[in-house]
Amino acid sequence: MSLIRQKVLVLNSSYEPLSVCDAQKAILLLFGGKAVPVTHHPERFICTVTETYPMPSIVRLTVFVRVPYKRIMLNRKNIIRRDAFQCQYCGKTDAPLTIDHIIPRSRGGEDSWENLITACRRCNSKKGNRTPREAGMPIMKQPQRPNHLMFMQQLTAAAAEDWKPYLYMT
């Protein structure tokens, strides 16, 4: 596997997850003294002319990086990501998805994280200009504003076992 395709979890010095980067970037952080390895892949190595180093799986920055509060933009792509690419009425993942207002705009519903969900075309059409209760279509999961950690967890759903304590500890 190439260094660019191999992913590495980057932790702040306080062990909070910051991001996921490719192994090449992680190696530059390690050799530059900006990070230290936390765990490595047991069977993957980086070979130089004179040395062999274990391939990092998780690195921790040596200096705390203050990250400003990141507001995730309210847009179609992020609503679909938050809802795990799934219709929130029937659970389908293989149908084209639309964005549905739980309380329709014609009834004063606003464009907000708490009022927008993904729905397949069939369910969106069936619900029409009604609330889910009026249409008899319960929502699978109550929508809420996502944070960057929630998106990082989705991105790394098939993450290595050694990543999970850092991604799911909050």
C-alpha positions as CSV (number, residue, x, y, z in Angstrom):
1,M,0.0,0.0,0.0
2,S,1.4,3.4,-0.9
3,L,2.1,6.0,1.8
4,I,-0.5,8.3,0.4
5,R,-3.3,5.7,0.7
6,Q,-2.4,4.6,4.2
7,K,-4.3,6.7,6.7
8,V,-3.0,7.9,10.1
9,L,-5.1,9.4,13.0
10,V,-3.6,12.7,14.3
11,L,-4.2,13.5,17.9
12,N,-3.6,16.8,19.7
13,S,-1.1,16.8,22.5
14,S,-4.2,16.3,24.8
15,Y,-5.0,13.1,22.9
16,E,-8.1,14.6,21.3
17,P,-8.6,13.5,17.7
18,L,-7.8,16.4,15.3
19,S,-7.8,14.8,11.8
20,V,-6.9,11.9,9.6
21,C,-3.9,12.3,7.3
22,D,-1.9,10.1,4.9
23,A,1.1,8.3,6.2
24,Q,3.5,10.5,4.2
25,K,2.3,13.6,6.1
26,A,2.5,11.7,9.4
27,I,6.1,10.6,8.7
28,L,7.0,14.2,8.0
29,L,5.5,15.2,11.4
30,L,7.4,12.5,13.2
31,F,10.8,13.2,11.6
32,G,10.3,16.9,12.0
33,G,9.8,16.4,15.7
34,K,6.3,17.8,15.6
35,A,4.6,14.5,16.6
36,V,5.4,11.3,18.4
37,P,4.0,7.9,17.5
38,V,1.3,6.5,19.7
39,T,0.7,3.2,17.9
40,H,2.0,1.6,14.8
41,H,0.9,-1.1,12.3
42,P,2.4,-4.4,13.4
43,E,3.2,-5.7,9.9
44,R,4.0,-2.5,8.0
45,F,7.3,-0.8,7.9
46,I,9.0,2.2,6.3
47,C,12.5,1.2,5.0
48,T,15.3,3.6,4.4
49,V,18.8,2.8,3.2
50,T,20.0,2.2,6.8
51,E,16.9,1.9,9.0
52,T,13.5,0.3,9.2
53,Y,10.7,2.1,11.1
54,P,7.3,0.9,12.0
55,M,4.4,2.5,10.0
56,P,2.5,4.8,12.3
57,S,-1.2,4.2,12.8
58,I,-1.8,7.1,15.4
59,V,0.5,10.1,16.0
60,R,0.2,12.7,18.7
61,L,1.3,16.3,18.2
62,T,4.0,17.4,20.7
63,V,2.6,20.9,21.0
64,F,-1.1,21.7,21.8
65,V,-2.8,23.2,18.8
66,R,-5.8,25.4,19.6
67,V,-8.5,24.6,17.1
68,P,-11.2,27.2,16.7
69,Y,-14.7,26.0,17.1
70,K,-15.6,24.6,13.7
71,R,-19.1,25.2,12.6
72,I,-20.1,22.7,10.0
73,M,-21.9,24.3,7.1
74,L,-25.6,23.6,6.7
75,N,-25.7,22.2,3.1
76,R,-27.1,19.2,1.2
77,K,-23.9,17.3,1.3
78,N,-23.5,17.6,5.1
79,I,-27.1,16.7,5.8
80,I,-26.7,13.6,3.8
81,R,-23.4,12.7,5.5
82,R,-25.0,13.3,8.9
83,D,-27.9,11.0,8.1
84,A,-25.4,8.3,6.9
85,F,-26.6,8.4,3.3
86,Q,-29.9,6.8,4.4
87,C,-33.6,7.8,4.0
88,Q,-34.7,8.7,7.5
89,Y,-38.3,7.4,6.9
90,C,-37.7,4.0,5.3
91,G,-34.0,3.4,5.8
92,K,-33.1,2.8,2.1
93,T,-29.5,3.6,1.2
94,D,-29.7,2.6,-2.5
95,A,-32.3,5.2,-3.7
96,P,-31.5,8.8,-4.8
97,L,-31.9,11.0,-1.7
98,T,-33.6,14.4,-1.4
99,I,-33.7,16.9,1.5
100,D,-37.0,17.0,3.4
101,H,-38.3,19.6,5.8
102,I,-39.8,17.9,8.8
103,I,-42.1,20.9,9.3
104,P,-42.8,22.1,5.8
105,R,-41.6,25.6,4.8
106,S,-45.2,26.5,3.9
107,R,-46.0,26.0,7.6
108,G,-43.1,28.0,8.9
109,G,-40.5,25.3,8.9
110,E,-37.0,26.7,8.7
111,D,-33.7,25.6,7.1
112,S,-32.0,24.2,10.2
113,W,-30.1,21.1,11.3
114,E,-33.0,20.1,13.4
115,N,-35.7,20.5,10.7
116,L,-33.9,19.0,7.6
117,I,-33.4,15.3,7.0
118,T,-32.7,13.0,4.0
119,A,-35.5,11.2,2.4
120,C,-35.8,9.0,-0.7
121,R,-37.9,10.5,-3.5
122,R,-40.7,8.1,-2.8
123,C,-41.0,8.9,0.9
124,N,-40.6,12.7,0.3
125,S,-43.4,12.6,-2.2
126,K,-45.6,10.4,0.1
127,K,-45.1,12.8,3.0
128,G,-45.9,15.8,0.9
129,N,-46.8,19.0,2.7
130,R,-47.5,17.3,6.0
131,T,-45.5,16.7,9.2
132,P,-44.2,13.1,9.8
133,R,-46.9,12.6,12.4
134,E,-49.7,13.6,10.1
135,A,-48.3,11.4,7.3
136,G,-47.9,8.4,9.7
137,M,-44.1,8.3,8.9
138,P,-41.9,8.2,12.0
139,I,-38.4,9.5,11.7
140,M,-35.7,6.9,12.3
141,K,-33.3,9.2,14.2
142,Q,-34.0,12.7,15.5
143,P,-31.9,15.2,13.6
144,Q,-29.3,17.3,15.4
145,R,-26.4,19.6,14.6
146,P,-23.3,17.5,13.9
147,N,-19.8,18.3,15.1
148,H,-16.5,17.5,13.4
149,L,-15.9,14.4,15.6
150,M,-19.2,12.9,14.4
151,F,-18.0,13.3,10.8
152,M,-14.6,11.9,11.6
153,Q,-16.2,8.9,13.2
154,Q,-18.3,8.3,10.0
155,L,-15.2,8.8,7.8
156,T,-13.4,6.2,9.8
157,A,-16.3,3.7,10.4
158,A,-14.0,0.9,9.3
159,A,-11.1,2.3,11.4
160,A,-8.4,0.3,12.9
161,E,-9.2,-1.1,16.3
162,D,-6.5,1.0,17.9
163,W,-8.2,4.2,16.7
164,K,-11.6,3.5,18.4
165,P,-10.6,4.5,22.0
166,Y,-9.7,8.0,20.7
167,L,-12.6,8.5,18.4
168,Y,-15.4,7.2,20.7
169,M,-14.2,8.3,24.1
170,T,-16.3,11.4,24.3
